[in-house]
Structure formats: C-alpha cells, structure tokens
C-alpha cells in the first residue's frame, strides 16, 4: 500500500513537472510571437516615415525588399533609399502571424495590396530577412496554366545546388509537387503542402488556399491543357532548422519574370510549403513563347 502510494506520488510529481515544462515552453513561444510582432510594427512605422536609422537596425545581413512592381533591393540598396511601403503605416490592414521556431512570418493586407515579412531570430533579436509585396490581379492570366505540358526545370533539373541534407529534402519535395502541378495530379501535389498554405500572386485576384489550388489542378485536369510551372532562373535558401526560407527568380514560358518568396517547414519529418508570394517584375521585358 505504501509502495503504491509512493508510486502514485512520483507519477503525480512527474505529471505536474511536465505540465509546468509545457506551460513554460508555451509562454516562451507566446513571448517570441509578441516580440516579433512588436519588432514588425517598429519596422513598418519606421519605413513609412523613411527612418533609415531604425530600419537599418532591424534588417538582417541578407535582407531583401521586393516591392509591388517586382523591383528587388538588397540591404545596401534599402538603406541607400528606404522604399515607400505599399501599405504605408498599415493602418486598417488585416495582419496575420505564423511562427515556426526561429522564423516568424507576418502577413498584412488591405484591399488588393498584400505584404509578407519574414523575420528570423538572431542573437541580437528578430531581424527582417524578407519583405515582399504583391498587388493582386496586377497581371492578367488565363485559368488554364502555362499551356506547356513537359517540365524539365524545376521538375527534374535546377540551376541550384543544395548545400545540405535539409535543402536537398526541400528540393525533392518541391520537384515532386511541381511534377504534380504539371500532371494536374492534386493527390501528388497535396502531401507537399501545409494545410495552412497561402499563395498570393500578381496573376491572381485573391489569395489562394490549399483547397483553391486543388480545385485549380482538378479543373486543369478536365481541360487537359498544359500547366508546367515557370522555370527557375536563380535561388537562395536560408536554413533555420525546421524552417527554410527560399527566395527565387522565375522566368515563365511567356511573359515577364517573377520574384518568389517561399517558406518551407518540416512537419512530421517531411518538408512542406507553407507560404508562397509571387510578384511579376513590371519593368522587365516580356518573353514571347
């Protein structure tokens, strides 16, 4: 009886300690979320005022800024002349946040203008790695895809060499999902996409969810027309453990090139895409197929 009571006491103590540990982790995560949101707010207000000093303190070394016209700036160029945010100080904008460990994605939108800001946690605090604007419906696009039926790049080959196993796994996942897109195979595409997936593009007039993309693939399957994805021109990946930020330049088979920012996360041992923002470069020449 004494032994049984002692065992129950030990189990009870372990249970309480476990709850305390989980609560502590949850509190820390909530604190990180709030810190990232506050830093994001500071950046937005500073950029709206053209406050170069404050903006500079919050930029990561590898920071890039893609505006609604598709112009892409490096950290040096941002600090040379702070771009005017398409949403200004974001008064009245709808804001959402997703945090995956040391990576926090803040998405703000109002009417047709949307902004993605990807923050990464460094030793000195949260720093902005990606600022990406999209003006929905800026470019016209038919509902049937690219009209191309065979996909070499990015489905089979890429002008990018993965630097580690995580990047290699992301590439494999990406090539599998793009092969699914080419074949109008929603069942092959879906496992590589997070349930909370969001895609915004200059060629769509509204944000696309996972269900929206599945519906599009099924429609393309009925029409039988080609939907091979745009070939990759160049890419960069930034590895943060269970999250990888990917910035790319694509050249569609016809039309103007596109800057794309993607966020990949590792969930249940698999790399899946969570966010994709795609902005057409307005002042670039259009390719004729």
PLY file of the C-alpha trace (Angstrom):
ply
format ascii 1.0
element vertex 289
property float x
property float y
property float z
element edge 288
property int vertex1
property int vertex2
end_header
0.00 0.00 0.00
2.83 2.35 0.91
4.69 1.37 -2.25
1.60 2.04 -4.36
1.08 5.43 -2.75
4.73 6.32 -3.34
4.46 5.35 -6.99
1.34 7.46 -7.39
3.10 10.39 -5.74
6.05 10.12 -8.11
3.75 9.92 -11.13
1.83 12.92 -9.86
5.00 14.96 -9.41
6.23 13.99 -12.88
2.86 14.99 -14.37
2.94 18.38 -12.68
6.53 18.95 -13.79
5.61 18.01 -17.35
2.71 20.46 -17.34
4.98 23.16 -15.97
7.56 22.47 -18.68
4.93 22.58 -21.45
3.44 25.76 -20.00
6.89 27.31 -19.84
7.54 26.44 -23.49
4.13 27.81 -24.50
4.76 31.02 -22.60
8.17 31.39 -24.25
6.64 30.83 -27.69
3.92 33.39 -26.99
6.59 35.82 -25.84
8.54 35.26 -29.05
5.39 35.90 -31.10
4.76 39.19 -29.33
8.41 40.26 -29.63
8.35 39.53 -33.36
5.07 41.43 -33.82
6.37 44.42 -31.90
9.57 44.47 -33.94
7.49 44.16 -37.10
5.38 47.12 -36.02
8.50 49.17 -35.34
9.86 48.37 -38.80
6.61 49.28 -40.54
6.31 52.61 -38.75
9.96 53.46 -39.39
9.75 52.56 -43.09
6.57 54.63 -43.51
8.46 57.62 -42.10
11.63 56.92 -44.09
13.53 56.42 -40.82
16.71 54.89 -42.23
18.45 54.51 -38.84
15.66 52.41 -37.29
15.11 50.36 -40.43
18.84 49.63 -40.61
18.89 48.24 -37.06
16.14 45.76 -37.89
17.43 44.40 -41.21
19.21 41.07 -41.45
22.53 40.99 -43.30
20.84 39.11 -46.18
17.64 41.20 -46.18
15.82 41.81 -49.46
12.84 44.02 -50.29
10.55 43.24 -53.24
8.02 45.98 -53.97
4.64 45.63 -55.67
6.27 46.31 -59.07
8.66 43.40 -58.56
11.77 45.54 -58.02
14.10 43.68 -55.68
16.52 45.52 -53.38
19.41 44.29 -51.24
20.11 45.55 -47.73
22.57 48.14 -49.06
20.03 49.40 -51.59
17.27 49.54 -48.96
19.42 51.70 -46.73
20.50 53.86 -49.64
16.87 54.90 -50.06
14.21 53.30 -47.86
11.37 52.18 -50.18
7.92 53.58 -49.51
5.75 50.71 -48.19
2.74 49.97 -50.41
0.51 49.84 -47.32
2.03 52.90 -45.65
1.89 52.53 -41.86
-0.67 49.71 -42.34
-3.49 51.48 -40.54
-6.62 49.38 -41.10
-4.68 46.47 -42.59
-5.50 42.88 -41.63
-2.46 41.24 -40.05
-1.72 37.54 -39.50
1.32 35.87 -37.99
2.74 32.37 -38.27
5.77 31.41 -36.22
7.82 28.30 -36.83
10.60 28.24 -34.22
13.15 30.94 -35.06
11.19 32.09 -38.12
8.11 34.31 -37.91
6.05 35.27 -40.96
3.87 38.36 -40.70
1.30 38.88 -43.47
-0.54 42.18 -43.82
-3.18 43.06 -46.38
-5.67 45.72 -47.34
-7.82 45.52 -50.47
-5.57 44.14 -53.26
-2.22 45.01 -51.66
-0.55 42.38 -49.51
2.83 42.20 -47.79
4.85 39.29 -46.43
7.61 39.94 -43.92
9.75 37.01 -42.81
11.60 37.57 -39.54
14.42 35.38 -38.26
15.63 35.23 -34.69
19.30 36.13 -34.32
21.35 36.55 -31.14
20.58 40.28 -31.18
16.83 39.72 -31.66
14.39 39.46 -34.55
15.74 40.65 -37.88
13.93 41.11 -41.20
15.10 38.68 -43.88
12.35 39.08 -46.49
9.99 41.95 -47.31
7.71 41.04 -50.22
4.76 43.00 -51.64
2.10 41.66 -54.01
-0.59 43.63 -55.82
-3.27 41.02 -56.54
-4.55 40.90 -60.12
-1.80 43.17 -61.42
-1.14 40.81 -64.32
-3.77 39.06 -66.41
-3.58 35.29 -66.53
-5.79 32.64 -68.06
-7.23 29.83 -65.91
-5.57 27.08 -67.92
-1.93 27.49 -66.89
1.22 27.82 -68.97
0.00 25.65 -71.88
3.33 23.73 -71.54
2.96 20.02 -70.82
6.55 18.92 -70.16
8.54 20.09 -67.13
12.32 19.79 -67.13
13.17 22.77 -64.88
12.24 22.73 -62.00
10.78 19.18 -62.01
13.95 17.31 -62.99
16.86 19.75 -63.03
17.62 23.03 -61.28
20.21 25.81 -61.63
20.77 25.46 -57.88
22.90 23.03 -55.88
21.60 22.18 -52.38
24.19 22.80 -49.66
22.97 20.27 -47.09
20.51 17.44 -46.49
17.70 19.80 -45.47
17.98 21.81 -48.68
18.15 18.59 -50.68
14.94 17.40 -48.99
13.23 20.72 -49.76
14.29 20.46 -53.42
12.95 16.89 -53.59
9.63 17.99 -52.10
9.43 20.97 -54.44
10.19 18.91 -57.54
7.57 16.34 -56.51
4.86 18.97 -56.05
5.76 20.74 -59.32
5.57 17.40 -61.10
2.09 17.06 -59.61
1.23 20.51 -60.97
2.47 19.54 -64.44
0.43 16.32 -64.40
-2.68 18.01 -62.91
-2.31 15.49 -60.07
-3.71 17.03 -56.89
-3.09 13.81 -54.93
0.64 14.01 -55.75
0.81 17.76 -55.04
-1.10 17.85 -51.78
1.30 15.94 -49.44
3.98 18.59 -50.02
1.75 21.47 -48.97
0.84 22.62 -45.44
-2.86 22.72 -44.54
-2.43 26.44 -43.74
-0.85 27.09 -47.15
-1.26 30.58 -48.59
-0.25 31.70 -52.09
-0.53 35.26 -53.39
0.41 36.26 -56.90
0.28 39.20 -59.29
-1.72 36.92 -61.61
-4.46 36.00 -59.09
-7.14 38.38 -57.90
-7.41 36.77 -54.45
-5.22 34.79 -52.01
-5.14 31.07 -52.84
-5.56 28.38 -50.18
-4.63 24.72 -50.44
-8.23 23.90 -51.37
-8.19 26.59 -54.07
-5.07 25.14 -55.68
-6.52 21.63 -55.59
-9.64 22.92 -57.33
-7.48 24.61 -59.99
-5.50 21.42 -60.61
-8.71 19.42 -60.96
-10.05 21.99 -63.46
-6.83 21.83 -65.47
-7.09 18.04 -65.48
-10.53 18.31 -67.06
-9.38 20.70 -69.78
-6.19 18.73 -70.47
-4.14 21.83 -71.18
-0.52 22.24 -70.10
0.29 23.71 -66.70
4.04 23.18 -66.34
5.48 25.65 -63.77
7.78 28.51 -64.66
11.46 27.50 -64.92
13.79 28.62 -62.13
16.45 31.17 -63.01
18.15 31.52 -59.61
17.51 30.79 -55.94
18.77 31.29 -52.40
17.93 29.21 -49.36
18.31 30.15 -45.69
18.27 27.23 -43.26
16.84 27.72 -39.76
16.48 24.15 -38.56
12.86 23.12 -39.14
12.17 26.11 -41.38
13.83 27.14 -44.64
13.28 30.45 -46.39
13.62 30.30 -50.18
13.84 33.31 -52.48
13.70 32.74 -56.23
13.62 34.32 -59.65
11.49 32.54 -62.26
11.03 33.15 -65.97
7.63 31.97 -67.26
7.46 30.41 -70.72
5.85 33.64 -71.84
5.59 36.99 -70.09
7.71 38.81 -67.54
9.98 37.25 -64.88
8.69 36.77 -61.35
10.22 37.14 -57.88
9.00 34.44 -55.48
9.44 34.07 -51.71
8.61 30.68 -50.19
8.61 29.39 -46.64
9.18 25.69 -46.08
8.61 23.92 -42.76
9.50 20.46 -41.50
6.44 18.74 -40.06
6.24 15.09 -39.01
9.60 14.50 -40.65
8.57 15.92 -44.04
9.33 19.25 -45.70
6.20 21.06 -46.88
5.50 24.53 -48.29
3.59 26.93 -46.06
3.72 30.29 -47.86
4.37 31.50 -51.41
4.33 35.16 -52.54
4.86 35.83 -56.26
5.38 39.26 -57.82
5.82 39.96 -61.54
8.66 42.34 -62.43
6.79 45.13 -64.20
9.71 46.91 -65.86
11.32 43.72 -67.21
10.91 42.72 -70.86
8.32 40.03 -71.54
9.40 36.72 -73.02
7.45 35.63 -76.08
6.88 31.88 -76.37
0 1
1 2
2 3
3 4
4 5
5 6
6 7
7 8
8 9
9 10
10 11
11 12
12 13
13 14
14 15
15 16
16 17
17 18
18 19
19 20
20 21
21 22
22 23
23 24
24 25
25 26
26 27
27 28
28 29
29 30
30 31
31 32
32 33
33 34
34 35
35 36
36 37
37 38
38 39
39 40
40 41
41 42
42 43
43 44
44 45
45 46
46 47
47 48
48 49
49 50
50 51
51 52
52 53
53 54
54 55
55 56
56 57
57 58
58 59
59 60
60 61
61 62
62 63
63 64
64 65
65 66
66 67
67 68
68 69
69 70
70 71
71 72
72 73
73 74
74 75
75 76
76 77
77 78
78 79
79 80
80 81
81 82
82 83
83 84
84 85
85 86
86 87
87 88
88 89
89 90
90 91
91 92
92 93
93 94
94 95
95 96
96 97
97 98
98 99
99 100
100 101
101 102
102 103
103 104
104 105
105 106
106 107
107 108
108 109
109 110
110 111
111 112
112 113
113 114
114 115
115 116
116 117
117 118
118 119
119 120
120 121
121 122
122 123
123 124
124 125
125 126
126 127
127 128
128 129
129 130
130 131
131 132
132 133
133 134
134 135
135 136
136 137
137 138
138 139
139 140
140 141
141 142
142 143
143 144
144 145
145 146
146 147
147 148
148 149
149 150
150 151
151 152
152 153
153 154
154 155
155 156
156 157
157 158
158 159
159 160
160 161
161 162
162 163
163 164
164 165
165 166
166 167
167 168
168 169
169 170
170 171
171 172
172 173
173 174
174 175
175 176
176 177
177 178
178 179
179 180
180 181
181 182
182 183
183 184
184 185
185 186
186 187
187 188
188 189
189 190
190 191
191 192
192 193
193 194
194 195
195 196
196 197
197 198
198 199
199 200
200 201
201 202
202 203
203 204
204 205
205 206
206 207
207 208
208 209
209 210
210 211
211 212
212 213
213 214
214 215
215 216
216 217
217 218
218 219
219 220
220 221
221 222
222 223
223 224
224 225
225 226
226 227
227 228
228 229
229 230
230 231
231 232
232 233
233 234
234 235
235 236
236 237
237 238
238 239
239 240
240 241
241 242
242 243
243 244
244 245
245 246
246 247
247 248
248 249
249 250
250 251
251 252
252 253
253 254
254 255
255 256
256 257
257 258
258 259
259 260
260 261
261 262
262 263
263 264
264 265
265 266
266 267
267 268
268 269
269 270
270 271
271 272
272 273
273 274
274 275
275 276
276 277
277 278
278 279
279 280
280 281
281 282
282 283
283 284
284 285
285 286
286 287
287 288
